[in-house]
Amino acid sequence: MKRLALFAAAALCAAGPALAGPNDQAGKRWKQADICVGDANKQVPDHNAAAQRKRDQLANDCMVAHKLPPLTNIAPADDTPPAPVTPKPN
């Protein structure tokens, strides 16, 4: 039984790099998207609406430069404050 478990563990270790190896295009795209968003966050660390729009634009410019689809905008459309949240009646 121990030999079977050892063999299974060795087979999984050997197959792991082949499953997510250097030819993993999706992994490369996700990594580049993470780099684009991280760079935009470093360039514009503020948390107001104008900074969020600028951060979205920087990230999208980087994504387009690397032939990736642009991100969905997260920033609010304008500088108007969000509507107040009304509590639900119990």
HTML snippet that shows the backbone in 3Dmol.js (N, CA, C, O; Angstrom):
<script src="https://3Dmol.org/build/3Dmol-min.js"></script>
<div id="view" style="width:600px;height:400px;position:relative"></div>
<script>
const pdb = `
ATOM      1  N   MET A   1       0.821  -1.192   0.000  1.00  0.00           N
ATOM      2  CA  MET A   1       0.000   0.000   0.000  1.00  0.00           C
ATOM      3  C   MET A   1       0.864   1.255   0.000  1.00  0.00           C
ATOM      4  O   MET A   1       0.554   2.237  -0.675  1.00  0.00           O
ATOM      5  N   LYS A   2       1.960   1.210   0.771  1.00  0.00           N
ATOM      6  CA  LYS A   2       2.851   2.365   0.820  1.00  0.00           C
ATOM      7  C   LYS A   2       3.493   2.604  -0.541  1.00  0.00           C
ATOM      8  O   LYS A   2       3.699   3.747  -0.949  1.00  0.00           O
ATOM      9  N   ARG A   3       3.809   1.509  -1.243  1.00  0.00           N
ATOM     10  CA  ARG A   3       4.417   1.667  -2.562  1.00  0.00           C
ATOM     11  C   ARG A   3       3.445   2.319  -3.541  1.00  0.00           C
ATOM     12  O   ARG A   3       3.843   3.150  -4.357  1.00  0.00           O
ATOM     13  N   LEU A   4       2.182   1.945  -3.460  1.00  0.00           N
ATOM     14  CA  LEU A   4       1.181   2.534  -4.338  1.00  0.00           C
ATOM     15  C   LEU A   4       1.022   4.026  -4.046  1.00  0.00           C
ATOM     16  O   LEU A   4       0.928   4.832  -4.972  1.00  0.00           O
ATOM     17  N   ALA A   5       0.990   4.392  -2.783  1.00  0.00           N
ATOM     18  CA  ALA A   5       0.869   5.806  -2.415  1.00  0.00           C
ATOM     19  C   ALA A   5       2.109   6.579  -2.853  1.00  0.00           C
ATOM     20  O   ALA A   5       1.997   7.708  -3.329  1.00  0.00           O
ATOM     21  N   LEU A   6       3.267   5.992  -2.699  1.00  0.00           N
ATOM     22  CA  LEU A   6       4.501   6.636  -3.119  1.00  0.00           C
ATOM     23  C   LEU A   6       4.527   6.811  -4.634  1.00  0.00           C
ATOM     24  O   LEU A   6       4.947   7.854  -5.134  1.00  0.00           O
ATOM     25  N   PHE A   7       4.080   5.793  -5.362  1.00  0.00           N
ATOM     26  CA  PHE A   7       4.034   5.873  -6.815  1.00  0.00           C
ATOM     27  C   PHE A   7       3.054   6.959  -7.267  1.00  0.00           C
ATOM     28  O   PHE A   7       3.351   7.723  -8.186  1.00  0.00           O
ATOM     29  N   ALA A   8       1.903   7.025  -6.627  1.00  0.00           N
ATOM     30  CA  ALA A   8       0.901   8.032  -6.982  1.00  0.00           C
ATOM     31  C   ALA A   8       1.432   9.434  -6.709  1.00  0.00           C
ATOM     32  O   ALA A   8       1.220  10.344  -7.512  1.00  0.00           O
ATOM     33  N   ALA A   9       2.116   9.616  -5.591  1.00  0.00           N
ATOM     34  CA  ALA A   9       2.680  10.919  -5.263  1.00  0.00           C
ATOM     35  C   ALA A   9       3.759  11.310  -6.268  1.00  0.00           C
ATOM     36  O   ALA A   9       3.830  12.466  -6.685  1.00  0.00           O
ATOM     37  N   ALA A  10       4.592  10.362  -6.654  1.00  0.00           N
ATOM     38  CA  ALA A  10       5.645  10.639  -7.632  1.00  0.00           C
ATOM     39  C   ALA A  10       5.044  10.973  -8.997  1.00  0.00           C
ATOM     40  O   ALA A  10       5.544  11.851  -9.700  1.00  0.00           O
ATOM     41  N   ALA A  11       3.984  10.281  -9.367  1.00  0.00           N
ATOM     42  CA  ALA A  11       3.341  10.556 -10.656  1.00  0.00           C
ATOM     43  C   ALA A  11       2.722  11.948 -10.671  1.00  0.00           C
ATOM     44  O   ALA A  11       2.812  12.654 -11.675  1.00  0.00           O
ATOM     45  N   LEU A  12       2.101  12.347  -9.577  1.00  0.00           N
ATOM     46  CA  LEU A  12       1.517  13.685  -9.509  1.00  0.00           C
ATOM     47  C   LEU A  12       2.585  14.768  -9.536  1.00  0.00           C
ATOM     48  O   LEU A  12       2.405  15.806 -10.172  1.00  0.00           O
ATOM     49  N   CYS A  13       3.682  14.532  -8.855  1.00  0.00           N
ATOM     50  CA  CYS A  13       4.771  15.512  -8.863  1.00  0.00           C
ATOM     51  C   CYS A  13       5.367  15.649 -10.259  1.00  0.00           C
ATOM     52  O   CYS A  13       5.731  16.749 -10.675  1.00  0.00           O
ATOM     53  N   ALA A  14       5.465  14.553 -10.971  1.00  0.00           N
ATOM     54  CA  ALA A  14       6.030  14.593 -12.319  1.00  0.00           C
ATOM     55  C   ALA A  14       5.062  15.238 -13.302  1.00  0.00           C
ATOM     56  O   ALA A  14       5.500  15.904 -14.240  1.00  0.00           O
ATOM     57  N   ALA A  15       3.776  15.058 -13.115  1.00  0.00           N
ATOM     58  CA  ALA A  15       2.790  15.597 -14.048  1.00  0.00           C
ATOM     59  C   ALA A  15       2.456  17.049 -13.759  1.00  0.00           C
ATOM     60  O   ALA A  15       1.972  17.742 -14.654  1.00  0.00           O
ATOM     61  N   GLY A  16       2.689  17.537 -12.559  1.00  0.00           N
ATOM     62  CA  GLY A  16       2.344  18.900 -12.187  1.00  0.00           C
ATOM     63  C   GLY A  16       2.939  19.953 -13.101  1.00  0.00           C
ATOM     64  O   GLY A  16       2.193  20.782 -13.621  1.00  0.00           O
ATOM     65  N   PRO A  17       4.260  19.963 -13.327  1.00  0.00           N
ATOM     66  CA  PRO A  17       4.832  20.965 -14.221  1.00  0.00           C
ATOM     67  C   PRO A  17       4.337  20.845 -15.653  1.00  0.00           C
ATOM     68  O   PRO A  17       4.244  21.850 -16.357  1.00  0.00           O
ATOM     69  N   ALA A  18       4.017  19.640 -16.095  1.00  0.00           N
ATOM     70  CA  ALA A  18       3.529  19.470 -17.460  1.00  0.00           C
ATOM     71  C   ALA A  18       2.126  20.049 -17.615  1.00  0.00           C
ATOM     72  O   ALA A  18       1.773  20.529 -18.692  1.00  0.00           O
ATOM     73  N   LEU A  19       1.332  20.010 -16.561  1.00  0.00           N
ATOM     74  CA  LEU A  19      -0.031  20.523 -16.635  1.00  0.00           C
ATOM     75  C   LEU A  19      -0.061  22.047 -16.629  1.00  0.00           C
ATOM     76  O   LEU A  19      -0.913  22.649 -17.283  1.00  0.00           O
ATOM     77  N   ALA A  20       0.843  22.670 -15.910  1.00  0.00           N
ATOM     78  CA  ALA A  20       0.869  24.133 -15.831  1.00  0.00           C
ATOM     79  C   ALA A  20       2.253  24.627 -16.195  1.00  0.00           C
ATOM     80  O   ALA A  20       2.849  25.417 -15.463  1.00  0.00           O
ATOM     81  N   GLY A  21       2.760  24.171 -17.308  1.00  0.00           N
ATOM     82  CA  GLY A  21       4.112  24.488 -17.728  1.00  0.00           C
ATOM     83  C   GLY A  21       4.227  25.837 -18.402  1.00  0.00           C
ATOM     84  O   GLY A  21       3.305  26.652 -18.354  1.00  0.00           O
ATOM     85  N   PRO A  22       5.370  26.065 -19.032  1.00  0.00           N
ATOM     86  CA  PRO A  22       5.633  27.367 -19.652  1.00  0.00           C
ATOM     87  C   PRO A  22       4.741  27.655 -20.854  1.00  0.00           C
ATOM     88  O   PRO A  22       4.675  28.802 -21.295  1.00  0.00           O
ATOM     89  N   ASN A  23       4.059  26.659 -21.397  1.00  0.00           N
ATOM     90  CA  ASN A  23       3.181  26.876 -22.541  1.00  0.00           C
ATOM     91  C   ASN A  23       1.745  27.166 -22.126  1.00  0.00           C
ATOM     92  O   ASN A  23       0.846  27.140 -22.966  1.00  0.00           O
ATOM     93  N   ASP A  24       1.520  27.436 -20.869  1.00  0.00           N
ATOM     94  CA  ASP A  24       0.186  27.719 -20.344  1.00  0.00           C
ATOM     95  C   ASP A  24      -0.186  29.157 -20.684  1.00  0.00           C
ATOM     96  O   ASP A  24       0.143  30.073 -19.930  1.00  0.00           O
ATOM     97  N   GLN A  25      -0.872  29.370 -21.815  1.00  0.00           N
ATOM     98  CA  GLN A  25      -1.198  30.713 -22.292  1.00  0.00           C
ATOM     99  C   GLN A  25      -2.160  31.437 -21.352  1.00  0.00           C
ATOM    100  O   GLN A  25      -2.016  32.639 -21.130  1.00  0.00           O
ATOM    101  N   ALA A  26      -3.116  30.737 -20.812  1.00  0.00           N
ATOM    102  CA  ALA A  26      -4.073  31.384 -19.908  1.00  0.00           C
ATOM    103  C   ALA A  26      -3.356  31.889 -18.659  1.00  0.00           C
ATOM    104  O   ALA A  26      -3.633  32.988 -18.177  1.00  0.00           O
ATOM    105  N   GLY A  27      -2.446  31.090 -18.145  1.00  0.00           N
ATOM    106  CA  GLY A  27      -1.690  31.503 -16.965  1.00  0.00           C
ATOM    107  C   GLY A  27      -0.848  32.733 -17.243  1.00  0.00           C
ATOM    108  O   GLY A  27      -0.740  33.622 -16.398  1.00  0.00           O
ATOM    109  N   LYS A  28      -0.248  32.786 -18.428  1.00  0.00           N
ATOM    110  CA  LYS A  28       0.556  33.950 -18.797  1.00  0.00           C
ATOM    111  C   LYS A  28      -0.314  35.199 -18.900  1.00  0.00           C
ATOM    112  O   LYS A  28       0.090  36.285 -18.487  1.00  0.00           O
ATOM    113  N   ARG A  29      -1.513  35.032 -19.457  1.00  0.00           N
ATOM    114  CA  ARG A  29      -2.412  36.183 -19.582  1.00  0.00           C
ATOM    115  C   ARG A  29      -2.863  36.692 -18.223  1.00  0.00           C
ATOM    116  O   ARG A  29      -2.904  37.901 -17.993  1.00  0.00           O
ATOM    117  N   TRP A  30      -3.203  35.775 -17.319  1.00  0.00           N
ATOM    118  CA  TRP A  30      -3.619  36.181 -15.977  1.00  0.00           C
ATOM    119  C   TRP A  30      -2.476  36.892 -15.265  1.00  0.00           C
ATOM    120  O   TRP A  30      -2.688  37.899 -14.591  1.00  0.00           O
ATOM    121  N   LYS A  31      -1.267  36.368 -15.415  1.00  0.00           N
ATOM    122  CA  LYS A  31      -0.112  36.978 -14.755  1.00  0.00           C
ATOM    123  C   LYS A  31       0.109  38.395 -15.285  1.00  0.00           C
ATOM    124  O   LYS A  31       0.354  39.316 -14.506  1.00  0.00           O
ATOM    125  N   GLN A  32       0.022  38.573 -16.612  1.00  0.00           N
ATOM    126  CA  GLN A  32       0.212  39.901 -17.184  1.00  0.00           C
ATOM    127  C   GLN A  32      -0.897  40.847 -16.733  1.00  0.00           C
ATOM    128  O   GLN A  32      -0.634  42.020 -16.467  1.00  0.00           O
ATOM    129  N   ALA A  33      -2.121  40.360 -16.644  1.00  0.00           N
ATOM    130  CA  ALA A  33      -3.218  41.204 -16.154  1.00  0.00           C
ATOM    131  C   ALA A  33      -2.956  41.635 -14.715  1.00  0.00           C
ATOM    132  O   ALA A  33      -3.200  42.788 -14.360  1.00  0.00           O
ATOM    133  N   ASP A  34      -2.463  40.722 -13.886  1.00  0.00           N
ATOM    134  CA  ASP A  34      -2.131  41.063 -12.499  1.00  0.00           C
ATOM    135  C   ASP A  34      -1.022  42.114 -12.444  1.00  0.00           C
ATOM    136  O   ASP A  34      -1.057  43.015 -11.606  1.00  0.00           O
ATOM    137  N   ILE A  35      -0.046  41.998 -13.333  1.00  0.00           N
ATOM    138  CA  ILE A  35       1.045  42.970 -13.381  1.00  0.00           C
ATOM    139  C   ILE A  35       0.504  44.344 -13.784  1.00  0.00           C
ATOM    140  O   ILE A  35       0.877  45.357 -13.193  1.00  0.00           O
ATOM    141  N   CYS A  36      -0.374  44.379 -14.791  1.00  0.00           N
ATOM    142  CA  CYS A  36      -0.953  45.651 -15.234  1.00  0.00           C
ATOM    143  C   CYS A  36      -1.722  46.333 -14.097  1.00  0.00           C
ATOM    144  O   CYS A  36      -1.557  47.530 -13.864  1.00  0.00           O
ATOM    145  N   VAL A  37      -2.550  45.578 -13.401  1.00  0.00           N
ATOM    146  CA  VAL A  37      -3.340  46.151 -12.309  1.00  0.00           C
ATOM    147  C   VAL A  37      -2.431  46.571 -11.155  1.00  0.00           C
ATOM    148  O   VAL A  37      -2.650  47.618 -10.547  1.00  0.00           O
ATOM    149  N   GLY A  38      -1.421  45.770 -10.851  1.00  0.00           N
ATOM    150  CA  GLY A  38      -0.489  46.118  -9.777  1.00  0.00           C
ATOM    151  C   GLY A  38       0.289  47.382 -10.083  1.00  0.00           C
ATOM    152  O   GLY A  38       0.476  48.224  -9.205  1.00  0.00           O
ATOM    153  N   ASP A  39       0.748  47.526 -11.330  1.00  0.00           N
ATOM    154  CA  ASP A  39       1.470  48.739 -11.713  1.00  0.00           C
ATOM    155  C   ASP A  39       0.572  49.966 -11.629  1.00  0.00           C
ATOM    156  O   ASP A  39       1.006  51.028 -11.181  1.00  0.00           O
ATOM    157  N   ALA A  40      -0.676  49.823 -12.058  1.00  0.00           N
ATOM    158  CA  ALA A  40      -1.616  50.947 -11.979  1.00  0.00           C
ATOM    159  C   ALA A  40      -1.877  51.325 -10.522  1.00  0.00           C
ATOM    160  O   ALA A  40      -1.990  52.510 -10.207  1.00  0.00           O
ATOM    161  N   ASN A  41      -1.973  50.350  -9.640  1.00  0.00           N
ATOM    162  CA  ASN A  41      -2.187  50.633  -8.219  1.00  0.00           C
ATOM    163  C   ASN A  41      -0.986  51.331  -7.604  1.00  0.00           C
ATOM    164  O   ASN A  41      -1.147  52.177  -6.724  1.00  0.00           O
ATOM    165  N   LYS A  42       0.226  50.988  -8.059  1.00  0.00           N
ATOM    166  CA  LYS A  42       1.425  51.645  -7.538  1.00  0.00           C
ATOM    167  C   LYS A  42       1.516  53.081  -8.039  1.00  0.00           C
ATOM    168  O   LYS A  42       1.963  53.962  -7.305  1.00  0.00           O
ATOM    169  N   GLN A  43       1.098  53.326  -9.280  1.00  0.00           N
ATOM    170  CA  GLN A  43       1.180  54.670  -9.842  1.00  0.00           C
ATOM    171  C   GLN A  43       0.135  55.606  -9.249  1.00  0.00           C
ATOM    172  O   GLN A  43       0.398  56.796  -9.075  1.00  0.00           O
ATOM    173  N   VAL A  44      -1.042  55.085  -8.937  1.00  0.00           N
ATOM    174  CA  VAL A  44      -2.133  55.919  -8.401  1.00  0.00           C
ATOM    175  C   VAL A  44      -2.668  55.242  -7.141  1.00  0.00           C
ATOM    176  O   VAL A  44      -3.621  54.467  -7.220  1.00  0.00           O
ATOM    177  N   PRO A  45      -2.071  55.522  -5.976  1.00  0.00           N
ATOM    178  CA  PRO A  45      -2.484  54.830  -4.755  1.00  0.00           C
ATOM    179  C   PRO A  45      -3.694  55.453  -4.049  1.00  0.00           C
ATOM    180  O   PRO A  45      -4.178  54.891  -3.067  1.00  0.00           O
ATOM    181  N   ASP A  46      -4.192  56.599  -4.525  1.00  0.00           N
ATOM    182  CA  ASP A  46      -5.312  57.252  -3.850  1.00  0.00           C
ATOM    183  C   ASP A  46      -6.603  56.458  -4.036  1.00  0.00           C
ATOM    184  O   ASP A  46      -6.701  55.597  -4.911  1.00  0.00           O
ATOM    185  N   HIS A  47      -7.591  56.766  -3.192  1.00  0.00           N
ATOM    186  CA  HIS A  47      -8.844  56.006  -3.217  1.00  0.00           C
ATOM    187  C   HIS A  47     -10.066  56.863  -3.516  1.00  0.00           C
ATOM    188  O   HIS A  47     -11.185  56.461  -3.197  1.00  0.00           O
ATOM    189  N   ASN A  48      -9.883  58.031  -4.119  1.00  0.00           N
ATOM    190  CA  ASN A  48     -11.053  58.822  -4.489  1.00  0.00           C
ATOM    191  C   ASN A  48     -11.508  58.428  -5.894  1.00  0.00           C
ATOM    192  O   ASN A  48     -10.833  57.662  -6.582  1.00  0.00           O
ATOM    193  N   ALA A  49     -12.646  58.954  -6.308  1.00  0.00           N
ATOM    194  CA  ALA A  49     -13.243  58.534  -7.586  1.00  0.00           C
ATOM    195  C   ALA A  49     -12.364  58.907  -8.770  1.00  0.00           C
ATOM    196  O   ALA A  49     -12.249  58.129  -9.717  1.00  0.00           O
ATOM    197  N   ALA A  50     -11.739  60.083  -8.736  1.00  0.00           N
ATOM    198  CA  ALA A  50     -10.877  60.495  -9.849  1.00  0.00           C
ATOM    199  C   ALA A  50      -9.668  59.568  -9.966  1.00  0.00           C
ATOM    200  O   ALA A  50      -9.264  59.203 -11.070  1.00  0.00           O
ATOM    201  N   ALA A  51      -9.098  59.194  -8.833  1.00  0.00           N
ATOM    202  CA  ALA A  51      -7.950  58.290  -8.853  1.00  0.00           C
ATOM    203  C   ALA A  51      -8.366  56.903  -9.347  1.00  0.00           C
ATOM    204  O   ALA A  51      -7.604  56.245 -10.055  1.00  0.00           O
ATOM    205  N   GLN A  52      -9.551  56.465  -8.984  1.00  0.00           N
ATOM    206  CA  GLN A  52     -10.027  55.163  -9.458  1.00  0.00           C
ATOM    207  C   GLN A  52     -10.196  55.157 -10.971  1.00  0.00           C
ATOM    208  O   GLN A  52      -9.857  54.175 -11.632  1.00  0.00           O
ATOM    209  N   ARG A  53     -10.722  56.258 -11.525  1.00  0.00           N
ATOM    210  CA  ARG A  53     -10.863  56.345 -12.981  1.00  0.00           C
ATOM    211  C   ARG A  53      -9.497  56.330 -13.664  1.00  0.00           C
ATOM    212  O   ARG A  53      -9.309  55.661 -14.680  1.00  0.00           O
ATOM    213  N   LYS A  54      -8.546  57.077 -13.096  1.00  0.00           N
ATOM    214  CA  LYS A  54      -7.201  57.114 -13.674  1.00  0.00           C
ATOM    215  C   LYS A  54      -6.547  55.735 -13.584  1.00  0.00           C
ATOM    216  O   LYS A  54      -5.877  55.301 -14.522  1.00  0.00           O
ATOM    217  N   ARG A  55      -6.740  55.050 -12.459  1.00  0.00           N
ATOM    218  CA  ARG A  55      -6.189  53.703 -12.282  1.00  0.00           C
ATOM    219  C   ARG A  55      -6.790  52.739 -13.291  1.00  0.00           C
ATOM    220  O   ARG A  55      -6.076  51.920 -13.869  1.00  0.00           O
ATOM    221  N   ASP A  56      -8.101  52.831 -13.506  1.00  0.00           N
ATOM    222  CA  ASP A  56      -8.760  51.988 -14.515  1.00  0.00           C
ATOM    223  C   ASP A  56      -8.180  52.248 -15.899  1.00  0.00           C
ATOM    224  O   ASP A  56      -7.937  51.313 -16.661  1.00  0.00           O
ATOM    225  N   GLN A  57      -7.960  53.523 -16.222  1.00  0.00           N
ATOM    226  CA  GLN A  57      -7.438  53.866 -17.540  1.00  0.00           C
ATOM    227  C   GLN A  57      -6.016  53.346 -17.718  1.00  0.00           C
ATOM    228  O   GLN A  57      -5.678  52.821 -18.779  1.00  0.00           O
ATOM    229  N   LEU A  58      -5.184  53.485 -16.695  1.00  0.00           N
ATOM    230  CA  LEU A  58      -3.809  52.974 -16.774  1.00  0.00           C
ATOM    231  C   LEU A  58      -3.799  51.459 -16.944  1.00  0.00           C
ATOM    232  O   LEU A  58      -3.043  50.925 -17.756  1.00  0.00           O
ATOM    233  N   ALA A  59      -4.638  50.772 -16.179  1.00  0.00           N
ATOM    234  CA  ALA A  59      -4.698  49.311 -16.281  1.00  0.00           C
ATOM    235  C   ALA A  59      -5.195  48.891 -17.657  1.00  0.00           C
ATOM    236  O   ALA A  59      -4.652  47.957 -18.247  1.00  0.00           O
ATOM    237  N   ASN A  60      -6.221  49.565 -18.180  1.00  0.00           N
ATOM    238  CA  ASN A  60      -6.755  49.216 -19.496  1.00  0.00           C
ATOM    239  C   ASN A  60      -5.758  49.506 -20.607  1.00  0.00           C
ATOM    240  O   ASN A  60      -5.663  48.736 -21.563  1.00  0.00           O
ATOM    241  N   ASP A  61      -5.002  50.615 -20.498  1.00  0.00           N
ATOM    242  CA  ASP A  61      -3.975  50.909 -21.493  1.00  0.00           C
ATOM    243  C   ASP A  61      -2.909  49.814 -21.514  1.00  0.00           C
ATOM    244  O   ASP A  61      -2.458  49.397 -22.581  1.00  0.00           O
ATOM    245  N   CYS A  62      -2.515  49.357 -20.341  1.00  0.00           N
ATOM    246  CA  CYS A  62      -1.532  48.273 -20.246  1.00  0.00           C
ATOM    247  C   CYS A  62      -2.095  46.982 -20.829  1.00  0.00           C
ATOM    248  O   CYS A  62      -1.398  46.258 -21.540  1.00  0.00           O
ATOM    249  N   MET A  63      -3.353  46.698 -20.527  1.00  0.00           N
ATOM    250  CA  MET A  63      -3.976  45.475 -21.032  1.00  0.00           C
ATOM    251  C   MET A  63      -4.038  45.498 -22.561  1.00  0.00           C
ATOM    252  O   MET A  63      -3.737  44.494 -23.206  1.00  0.00           O
ATOM    253  N   VAL A  64      -4.423  46.627 -23.138  1.00  0.00           N
ATOM    254  CA  VAL A  64      -4.510  46.738 -24.587  1.00  0.00           C
ATOM    255  C   VAL A  64      -3.113  46.630 -25.205  1.00  0.00           C
ATOM    256  O   VAL A  64      -2.950  46.020 -26.262  1.00  0.00           O
ATOM    257  N   ALA A  65      -2.112  47.215 -24.555  1.00  0.00           N
ATOM    258  CA  ALA A  65      -0.744  47.143 -25.062  1.00  0.00           C
ATOM    259  C   ALA A  65      -0.232  45.708 -25.107  1.00  0.00           C
ATOM    260  O   ALA A  65       0.605  45.372 -25.945  1.00  0.00           O
ATOM    261  N   HIS A  66      -0.728  44.869 -24.216  1.00  0.00           N
ATOM    262  CA  HIS A  66      -0.317  43.457 -24.179  1.00  0.00           C
ATOM    263  C   HIS A  66      -1.329  42.544 -24.864  1.00  0.00           C
ATOM    264  O   HIS A  66      -1.300  41.326 -24.685  1.00  0.00           O
ATOM    265  N   LYS A  67      -2.220  43.140 -25.648  1.00  0.00           N
ATOM    266  CA  LYS A  67      -3.223  42.401 -26.427  1.00  0.00           C
ATOM    267  C   LYS A  67      -4.132  41.541 -25.551  1.00  0.00           C
ATOM    268  O   LYS A  67      -4.438  40.392 -25.870  1.00  0.00           O
ATOM    269  N   LEU A  68      -4.548  42.137 -24.440  1.00  0.00           N
ATOM    270  CA  LEU A  68      -5.482  41.495 -23.523  1.00  0.00           C
ATOM    271  C   LEU A  68      -6.784  42.285 -23.536  1.00  0.00           C
ATOM    272  O   LEU A  68      -6.764  43.477 -23.844  1.00  0.00           O
ATOM    273  N   PRO A  69      -7.905  41.670 -23.215  1.00  0.00           N
ATOM    274  CA  PRO A  69      -9.167  42.419 -23.179  1.00  0.00           C
ATOM    275  C   PRO A  69      -9.153  43.425 -22.027  1.00  0.00           C
ATOM    276  O   PRO A  69      -8.603  43.139 -20.963  1.00  0.00           O
ATOM    277  N   PRO A  70      -9.748  44.590 -22.230  1.00  0.00           N
ATOM    278  CA  PRO A  70      -9.771  45.586 -21.156  1.00  0.00           C
ATOM    279  C   PRO A  70     -10.630  45.118 -19.998  1.00  0.00           C
ATOM    280  O   PRO A  70     -11.538  44.302 -20.159  1.00  0.00           O
ATOM    281  N   LEU A  71     -10.322  45.652 -18.833  1.00  0.00           N
ATOM    282  CA  LEU A  71     -11.074  45.308 -17.637  1.00  0.00           C
ATOM    283  C   LEU A  71     -12.397  46.058 -17.616  1.00  0.00           C
ATOM    284  O   LEU A  71     -12.541  47.092 -18.268  1.00  0.00           O
ATOM    285  N   THR A  72     -13.345  45.545 -16.881  1.00  0.00           N
ATOM    286  CA  THR A  72     -14.596  46.258 -16.654  1.00  0.00           C
ATOM    287  C   THR A  72     -14.301  47.384 -15.676  1.00  0.00           C
ATOM    288  O   THR A  72     -13.662  47.170 -14.646  1.00  0.00           O
ATOM    289  N   ASN A  73     -14.763  48.574 -15.997  1.00  0.00           N
ATOM    290  CA  ASN A  73     -14.462  49.723 -15.139  1.00  0.00           C
ATOM    291  C   ASN A  73     -15.058  49.537 -13.758  1.00  0.00           C
ATOM    292  O   ASN A  73     -16.214  49.143 -13.605  1.00  0.00           O
ATOM    293  N   ILE A  74     -14.251  49.826 -12.765  1.00  0.00           N
ATOM    294  CA  ILE A  74     -14.671  49.690 -11.381  1.00  0.00           C
ATOM    295  C   ILE A  74     -15.017  51.055 -10.807  1.00  0.00           C
ATOM    296  O   ILE A  74     -15.847  51.163  -9.905  1.00  0.00           O
ATOM    297  N   ALA A  75     -14.383  52.090 -11.328  1.00  0.00           N
ATOM    298  CA  ALA A  75     -14.577  53.433 -10.793  1.00  0.00           C
ATOM    299  C   ALA A  75     -15.987  53.931 -11.063  1.00  0.00           C
ATOM    300  O   ALA A  75     -16.597  53.561 -12.066  1.00  0.00           O
ATOM    301  N   PRO A  76     -16.509  54.768 -10.172  1.00  0.00           N
ATOM    302  CA  PRO A  76     -17.819  55.365 -10.415  1.00  0.00           C
ATOM    303  C   PRO A  76     -17.771  56.280 -11.641  1.00  0.00           C
ATOM    304  O   PRO A  76     -16.700  56.748 -12.027  1.00  0.00           O
ATOM    305  N   ALA A  77     -18.906  56.526 -12.237  1.00  0.00           N
ATOM    306  CA  ALA A  77     -18.977  57.298 -13.473  1.00  0.00           C
ATOM    307  C   ALA A  77     -18.599  58.757 -13.261  1.00  0.00           C
ATOM    308  O   ALA A  77     -18.026  59.364 -14.166  1.00  0.00           O
ATOM    309  N   ASP A  78     -18.889  59.336 -12.122  1.00  0.00           N
ATOM    310  CA  ASP A  78     -18.543  60.734 -11.872  1.00  0.00           C
ATOM    311  C   ASP A  78     -18.214  60.915 -10.397  1.00  0.00           C
ATOM    312  O   ASP A  78     -18.180  59.946  -9.639  1.00  0.00           O
ATOM    313  N   ASP A  79     -17.971  62.160  -9.992  1.00  0.00           N
ATOM    314  CA  ASP A  79     -17.573  62.442  -8.615  1.00  0.00           C
ATOM    315  C   ASP A  79     -18.741  62.646  -7.663  1.00  0.00           C
ATOM    316  O   ASP A  79     -18.543  63.083  -6.529  1.00  0.00           O
ATOM    317  N   THR A  80     -19.956  62.338  -8.106  1.00  0.00           N
ATOM    318  CA  THR A  80     -21.096  62.497  -7.217  1.00  0.00           C
ATOM    319  C   THR A  80     -21.019  61.461  -6.103  1.00  0.00           C
ATOM    320  O   THR A  80     -20.631  60.317  -6.340  1.00  0.00           O
ATOM    321  N   PRO A  81     -21.382  61.855  -4.903  1.00  0.00           N
ATOM    322  CA  PRO A  81     -21.327  60.884  -3.805  1.00  0.00           C
ATOM    323  C   PRO A  81     -22.371  59.792  -4.001  1.00  0.00           C
ATOM    324  O   PRO A  81     -23.410  60.028  -4.617  1.00  0.00           O
ATOM    325  N   PRO A  82     -22.104  58.621  -3.488  1.00  0.00           N
ATOM    326  CA  PRO A  82     -23.081  57.543  -3.620  1.00  0.00           C
ATOM    327  C   PRO A  82     -24.353  57.852  -2.839  1.00  0.00           C
ATOM    328  O   PRO A  82     -24.334  58.593  -1.857  1.00  0.00           O
ATOM    329  N   ALA A  83     -25.433  57.282  -3.288  1.00  0.00           N
ATOM    330  CA  ALA A  83     -26.720  57.497  -2.627  1.00  0.00           C
ATOM    331  C   ALA A  83     -26.675  56.884  -1.233  1.00  0.00           C
ATOM    332  O   ALA A  83     -26.058  55.837  -1.035  1.00  0.00           O
ATOM    333  N   PRO A  84     -27.324  57.531  -0.267  1.00  0.00           N
ATOM    334  CA  PRO A  84     -27.330  56.972   1.086  1.00  0.00           C
ATOM    335  C   PRO A  84     -28.096  55.651   1.114  1.00  0.00           C
ATOM    336  O   PRO A  84     -29.077  55.463   0.395  1.00  0.00           O
ATOM    337  N   VAL A  85     -27.634  54.775   1.937  1.00  0.00           N
ATOM    338  CA  VAL A  85     -28.258  53.463   2.073  1.00  0.00           C
ATOM    339  C   VAL A  85     -29.371  53.587   3.097  1.00  0.00           C
ATOM    340  O   VAL A  85     -29.143  54.038   4.219  1.00  0.00           O
ATOM    341  N   THR A  86     -30.561  53.191   2.716  1.00  0.00           N
ATOM    342  CA  THR A  86     -31.694  53.232   3.646  1.00  0.00           C
ATOM    343  C   THR A  86     -31.830  51.862   4.292  1.00  0.00           C
ATOM    344  O   THR A  86     -31.776  50.843   3.603  1.00  0.00           O
ATOM    345  N   PRO A  87     -32.002  51.829   5.588  1.00  0.00           N
ATOM    346  CA  PRO A  87     -32.138  50.537   6.255  1.00  0.00           C
ATOM    347  C   PRO A  87     -33.464  49.877   5.889  1.00  0.00           C
ATOM    348  O   PRO A  87     -34.470  50.552   5.672  1.00  0.00           O
ATOM    349  N   LYS A  88     -33.448  48.580   5.825  1.00  0.00           N
ATOM    350  CA  LYS A  88     -34.658  47.816   5.532  1.00  0.00           C
ATOM    351  C   LYS A  88     -35.520  47.715   6.783  1.00  0.00           C
ATOM    352  O   LYS A  88     -35.002  47.495   7.877  1.00  0.00           O
ATOM    353  N   PRO A  89     -36.826  47.872   6.630  1.00  0.00           N
ATOM    354  CA  PRO A  89     -37.687  47.706   7.807  1.00  0.00           C
ATOM    355  C   PRO A  89     -37.736  46.222   8.209  1.00  0.00           C
ATOM    356  O   PRO A  89     -37.721  45.327   7.364  1.00  0.00           O
ATOM    357  N   ASN A  90     -37.793  46.005   9.486  1.00  0.00           N
ATOM    358  CA  ASN A  90     -37.826  44.618   9.990  1.00  0.00           C
ATOM    359  C   ASN A  90     -39.203  44.088  10.072  1.00  0.00           C
ATOM    360  O   ASN A  90     -39.401  42.942  10.475  1.00  0.00           O
TER     361      ASN A  90
END
`;
const viewer = $3Dmol.createViewer("view");
viewer.addModel(pdb, "pdb");
viewer.setStyle({}, {cartoon: {color: "spectrum"}});
viewer.zoomTo();
viewer.render();
</script>
